Amino acid sequence: MKTFTLDEAQSLLPVLEALLKRAIEGKQAAEEVESVLSDLARRIYLSGGMHVDVGAVHRALAHRRVRSEGLPAGR
């Protein structure tokens, strides 16, 4: 485990804040995608089934996914 001096820690705060902001934005984007999929699944279930335009859903999800690109994968 790395131990930082006070100066090192203070110099890294802006980087940490930027990464934290990106992580929060990525989480919000993921929650939005999850909400869209949940709403779609609920509409399909309540209607007893339906024809889903898979291409349109895929494009919408891809558009939302672009917003969270560049975020490191969770460990």
C-alpha positions in Angstrom: 0.0 0.0 0.0 1.3 3.4 -1.0 1.7 6.1 1.7 1.6 9.7 0.4 3.1 12.8 1.9 0.8 15.7 2.5 2.2 17.5 -0.6 1.7 14.5 -2.8 -1.8 13.9 -1.5 -2.8 17.6 -2.0 -1.4 17.5 -5.5 -3.4 14.5 -6.4 -6.7 15.9 -5.1 -7.7 17.5 -8.5 -7.1 14.2 -10.3 -9.1 12.2 -7.7 -11.9 14.7 -7.9 -12.1 14.5 -11.7 -12.1 10.7 -11.6 -14.8 10.7 -8.9 -16.9 13.0 -11.0 -16.5 10.7 -14.1 -17.4 7.7 -12.0 -20.5 9.4 -10.7 -21.6 10.4 -14.2 -20.9 6.8 -15.4 -23.1 5.4 -12.6 -25.9 7.8 -13.5 -25.7 6.8 -17.1 -25.8 3.1 -16.2 -28.8 3.7 -13.9 -30.5 5.5 -16.8 -29.9 2.5 -19.1 -31.1 0.1 -16.5 -34.3 2.2 -16.0 -35.0 2.2 -19.8 -34.6 -1.6 -20.0 -36.7 -2.1 -16.9 -39.5 0.1 -18.4 -39.3 -1.8 -21.7 -39.5 -5.2 -19.9 -42.5 -3.9 -17.8 -44.3 -2.8 -21.0 -43.6 -6.1 -22.7 -44.9 -8.0 -19.6 -48.0 -5.9 -19.1 -49.0 -6.1 -22.8 -48.6 -9.9 -22.9 -45.7 -9.6 -25.2 -44.9 -7.4 -28.1 -42.7 -6.9 -31.1 -39.6 -5.1 -30.0 -37.5 -3.1 -32.5 -34.2 -4.5 -31.3 -32.2 -2.2 -33.6 -33.8 0.9 -32.1 -33.3 -0.3 -28.5 -29.7 -1.2 -29.4 -29.1 2.3 -30.9 -30.6 4.0 -27.9 -28.4 2.0 -25.5 -25.3 2.5 -27.6 -26.0 6.3 -27.5 -26.2 6.2 -23.7 -23.2 4.0 -23.5 -21.1 6.5 -25.3 -21.6 8.9 -22.4 -19.8 6.5 -20.0 -17.0 5.5 -22.4 -13.5 5.9 -21.0 -14.4 5.0 -17.5 -12.3 2.3 -16.0 -14.0 -1.1 -15.5 -15.1 -1.9 -11.9 -13.1 -4.4 -10.0 
